[in-house]
Amino acid sequence: MKTDAQLISERLFTFLNERNLTVNRLATLSDVPQTTLNGIVNGESKNPRVGTIRKLCKALDVSYHDFFDFPPYNEVEK
């Protein structure tokens, strides 16, 4: 099973590819330091802060809800 860090990294890459953005450009648009964003996309940041994810969502023009609307986050556990 993938870690949260891996899932978030993959999700960011999905949005970057859809919007034809680079990690560097997202760092600029979101006002998130390049080193912080590199840590997130490389899976080195185990627990990115909610505020950081919120900034990234705003820069990507996606809601926080939509950012996490993918499996396994949108699946109901039984």
Number of C-alpha atoms within 10 A of each C-alpha: 6 7 10 16 19 18 19 22 20 16 17 22 17 12 16 16 11 10 11 10 13 12 15 14 14 21 19 13 14 19 14 19 13 16 10 15 25 17 15 22 19 14 19 15 18 13 11 17 9 10 10 17 19 16 18 23 20 14 17 19 12 13 13 15 10 10 19 14 13 12 9 13 12 11 9 7 6 3
